[in-house]
Amino acid sequence: MKDDKGKKEKEMENLGKIVPVISGKGGVGKSTVAVNLALSLAKMGKRVALIDADFYGPSIPTLLGGGEIKTDHEGKLIPPETHGMKYVSLGFFLSNPDDAVIWRGPMFNKALNQLFQDVNWGVVEYCIVDMPPGTGDAQISLVQMVQLAGAVVVTTPQEVALADVRKALSMLEKVNVPALGIVENMSGFIAPDGVRHDIFGSGGGKALAEAQGLPLLAQIPLDPAIREGGDVGMPVALVEGNNSSRELFQGLANRVIEGVEALAAQGGETAVVN
C-alpha cells in the first residue's frame, strides 16, 4: 500500500505546476481560454498537459479536432498529443457526444482522479485543468486531490458574470488556492471599420482585478478568428501570420508563468486539503 501511495505521489509530481482555469458561470469562454493558454505554453517549449475536467460540457475534443485514446502495456491511457501538448477529456469516453453527464459528487471525484492518475502523462511542466463552471463538487475534489500552483479566473465584462466570479474568488480564498489573476474574455469587438463595440460592457474584468488586488492577465476581444479556429479544431494560438489574438494568448501564457514562479518563490502553492 505504501509503494502504491508513493507511486501515485510521484505521478502527481510528474504533472509539474497544476493550474486550473475556472469561472463563476458558464458561457464566458473558459474552455477556449484554457486550450489557447495550454497551446501557447507548449509553443514556448514547455511540456504541457491539458485535462478537460468540465464534465458537464467537455468541449476540448471539439476545440482540438478530436483525438484518440490508446493504452500502454500497463493498461494506462496514452493521451493524444498535438503541437507538443498532451490532452485528455471525458468526451473521449462518451459513446454519444450528445449524451448528458448526470453525476453526483463521488462520481466526479472518481473520474477526476482517473484523469490524473490513470493516464501516462510522462513528465510535464505545466498541467492546465479546464474546470466546470461554478463552485461545486468538482472544484472541491480537485483541491483535495492535488497541489495547485494557482488558478486562472475567466470572466466577461458584464455584471452578471462578475457577480458569479466574485463567488469563485471567494471559494479560492476559502480553500487556500491562490488566484494568479483575471482574464477578461469577450472584451469588446473591433468592427471592420475600426469602430470598437463593447457588446458585453467595458472593463468589468479590469475593475474587478483592481478591486481584488489581482493582476489583469489578459483582455481577449470578441474575435471571429477565435470562434472559427475552435469550430474547426485549429485554436487561434496555432494560427500564424498577423494574428493579434494569438499574441494576447501568448502574453497570457507569459504572465501565468511569471505568476506561478513568483508564488512558488514565496512558498505560495496550496497544500492538499484533506
C-alpha positions in Angstrom: 0.0 0.0 0.0 2.9 2.4 0.8 4.5 1.6 -2.5 1.2 2.4 -4.3 0.9 5.7 -2.5 4.5 6.6 -3.2 4.0 5.8 -6.9 0.8 8.0 -7.1 2.6 10.9 -5.4 5.4 10.6 -7.9 3.0 10.6 -10.8 1.4 13.8 -9.4 4.9 15.4 -9.2 5.4 14.5 -12.8 2.5 16.8 -13.7 4.5 19.8 -12.7 2.7 23.0 -11.9 -1.1 22.4 -11.9 -3.1 25.4 -13.0 -6.9 25.2 -13.0 -8.9 27.6 -15.3 -12.1 28.4 -13.6 -15.2 30.7 -14.0 -18.1 31.6 -11.9 -20.6 30.8 -14.6 -20.8 29.0 -18.0 -20.6 30.7 -21.3 -17.7 33.0 -20.7 -15.2 31.2 -22.9 -13.3 29.3 -20.2 -12.5 26.3 -22.3 -11.3 28.4 -25.2 -9.0 30.3 -22.8 -7.7 27.0 -21.3 -6.9 25.5 -24.7 -5.2 28.5 -26.1 -3.3 29.1 -22.8 -2.0 25.5 -22.9 -1.0 25.6 -26.5 0.7 28.9 -26.0 2.8 27.4 -23.2 3.6 24.4 -25.5 4.7 26.8 -28.2 7.1 28.4 -25.7 8.8 25.0 -25.4 7.1 23.9 -22.1 6.0 20.3 -21.7 2.2 20.7 -21.2 -0.7 18.6 -20.3 -4.3 19.7 -20.7 -7.1 18.0 -18.7 -10.7 18.6 -19.7 -12.4 18.3 -16.3 -15.5 20.2 -17.4 -17.6 17.0 -17.2 -20.9 18.8 -17.9 -19.7 20.1 -21.2 -16.4 18.5 -22.3 -15.5 20.7 -25.3 -11.8 20.1 -25.6 -12.1 17.4 -28.2 -14.1 19.7 -30.5 -11.7 22.6 -29.9 -8.7 20.4 -30.8 -10.3 18.5 -33.7 -10.8 15.2 -31.8 -8.2 12.8 -30.7 -7.8 9.1 -29.9 -7.0 7.4 -26.6 -4.8 4.3 -26.6 -3.4 2.2 -23.7 0.1 1.2 -22.9 1.5 -2.2 -21.7 0.5 -1.4 -18.1 -3.1 -0.6 -19.1 -2.7 3.2 -18.6 -4.2 5.6 -21.1 -1.9 7.2 -23.6 -3.2 10.7 -24.3 -3.3 12.2 -27.8 -0.7 14.9 -28.4 -0.8 18.0 -30.6 1.8 20.7 -31.1 3.7 19.4 -28.1 0.7 19.3 -25.8 -0.9 16.1 -24.4 -4.5 16.2 -23.5 -7.4 14.1 -22.3 -11.1 14.6 -21.9 -14.2 12.8 -20.6 -15.6 13.5 -24.1 -13.3 10.7 -25.4 -15.2 8.1 -23.4 -18.8 9.1 -24.2 -20.4 6.7 -26.8 -22.6 9.6 -27.9 -21.1 13.1 -27.6 -24.6 14.5 -27.2 -25.3 12.4 -24.0 -25.7 14.4 -20.8 -23.4 13.6 -17.9 -25.5 13.3 -14.8 -23.2 12.6 -11.9 -23.2 13.2 -8.1 -20.1 14.2 -6.2 -18.5 10.8 -5.7 -18.6 10.1 -9.4 -16.8 13.5 -10.1 -14.1 12.6 -7.6 -13.5 9.2 -9.2 -13.4 10.4 -12.7 -11.2 13.3 -11.9 -8.8 11.0 -10.1 -8.6 8.8 -13.1 -7.8 11.7 -15.5 -4.8 12.5 -13.3 -3.6 9.0 -12.2 -4.7 6.6 -14.9 -3.1 8.5 -17.8 0.5 8.0 -18.9 1.4 11.7 -18.9 5.2 11.2 -18.8 6.8 14.3 -17.2 5.3 17.7 -17.9 6.0 21.2 -16.6 2.5 22.7 -16.7 -0.8 20.9 -16.3 -3.8 23.1 -17.3 -7.1 21.9 -16.0 -10.3 23.1 -17.6 -12.8 23.0 -14.7 -16.6 23.0 -14.7 -18.1 26.5 -14.1 -19.2 27.3 -10.6 -18.1 26.4 -7.1 -19.3 22.8 -6.5 -18.1 19.2 -6.1 -15.5 19.2 -8.9 -13.7 22.2 -7.5 -13.6 20.7 -4.0 -12.4 17.4 -5.4 -9.5 19.0 -7.2 -8.3 20.9 -4.2 -8.4 17.7 -2.1 -6.6 15.7 -4.7 -3.6 17.7 -5.9 -1.4 20.6 -5.1 -2.3 23.6 -7.2 0.1 26.3 -8.4 -2.6 28.9 -8.7 -5.9 29.5 -10.6 -6.7 31.5 -13.7 -10.1 33.1 -13.4 -12.1 33.9 -16.5 -15.0 36.3 -16.7 -16.7 38.6 -19.3 -17.2 42.3 -18.6 -20.9 42.3 -17.8 -22.1 42.4 -14.2 -23.9 39.1 -14.2 -20.6 37.3 -14.9 -18.7 39.5 -12.5 -21.1 38.7 -9.6 -20.5 34.9 -10.1 -16.8 35.3 -10.5 -16.6 37.1 -7.1 -18.1 33.9 -5.7 -15.4 31.8 -7.4 -12.7 34.1 -6.0 -14.3 33.7 -2.5 -14.2 29.9 -2.9 -10.5 30.0 -3.9 -9.7 32.1 -0.8 -11.6 29.6 1.5 -9.8 26.6 0.2 -6.4 28.4 0.2 -5.8 28.4 -3.6 -4.1 31.5 -4.9 -5.6 33.3 -7.9 -3.0 34.1 -10.5 -5.3 36.8 -11.9 -8.3 37.6 -14.1 -8.8 37.1 -17.8 -11.5 39.4 -19.2 -12.8 37.5 -22.2 -15.2 38.9 -24.9 -13.7 42.3 -24.1 -15.2 44.4 -26.9 -15.4 43.8 -30.7 -13.5 45.8 -33.3 -15.7 46.1 -36.4 -14.1 46.1 -39.9 -14.5 49.9 -40.0 -12.2 50.1 -36.9 -15.0 51.1 -34.5 -15.0 49.4 -31.1 -18.3 48.0 -29.8 -18.5 47.0 -26.1 -21.2 44.3 -26.6 -20.9 42.9 -23.1 -19.9 46.1 -21.3 -16.5 47.6 -20.8 -13.7 47.0 -18.4 -15.6 44.9 -15.8 -12.8 42.3 -15.5 -10.1 45.0 -15.2 -12.1 46.8 -12.5 -12.6 43.5 -10.6 -8.9 42.7 -10.8 -8.1 46.1 -9.4 -10.7 45.8 -6.6 -9.4 42.4 -5.6 -5.7 43.4 -5.9 -5.1 40.8 -8.6 -3.3 41.0 -11.9 -5.3 41.5 -15.1 -3.8 38.7 -17.1 -5.4 39.5 -20.4 -8.3 41.2 -22.1 -9.3 39.0 -25.0 -11.7 40.6 -27.6 -14.6 39.1 -29.4 -12.6 37.9 -32.4 -14.3 35.8 -35.2 -10.9 34.1 -35.7 -11.1 32.6 -32.2 -14.6 31.2 -32.9 -13.7 29.9 -36.3 -10.5 28.3 -35.1 -12.4 26.5 -32.3 -15.0 25.2 -34.7 -12.5 23.5 -37.0 -10.1 22.2 -34.3 -7.4 24.9 -35.0 -7.3 27.2 -32.0 -6.1 30.7 -32.7 -2.9 30.2 -30.7 -1.7 28.0 -33.5 -2.6 30.3 -36.4 0.5 32.1 -37.7 0.6 35.5 -39.5 -0.9 38.8 -38.5 -2.9 37.5 -35.5 -3.4 39.8 -32.6 -5.4 37.3 -30.6 -2.6 34.7 -30.7 -0.3 37.4 -29.3 -2.8 38.1 -26.5 -2.8 34.4 -25.5 1.0 34.4 -25.7 1.0 37.3 -23.3 -1.4 35.4 -21.0 1.0 32.4 -21.0 3.9 34.6 -20.1 2.0 36.2 -17.2 0.9 32.8 -15.9 4.5 31.6 -15.8 5.6 34.7 -14.0 2.7 34.4 -11.5 3.4 30.7 -10.9 7.1 31.3 -10.4 6.5 34.2 -8.1 4.1 32.2 -5.9 6.5 29.2 -5.8 9.3 31.5 -4.7 7.1 32.8 -1.9 6.0 29.2 -1.0 2.5 30.1 -2.2 1.3 26.9 -3.7 -1.7 25.4 -1.9 -1.3 22.2 0.1 -3.7 19.4 -0.5 -6.8 19.7 1.7 -7.9 16.5 3.4 
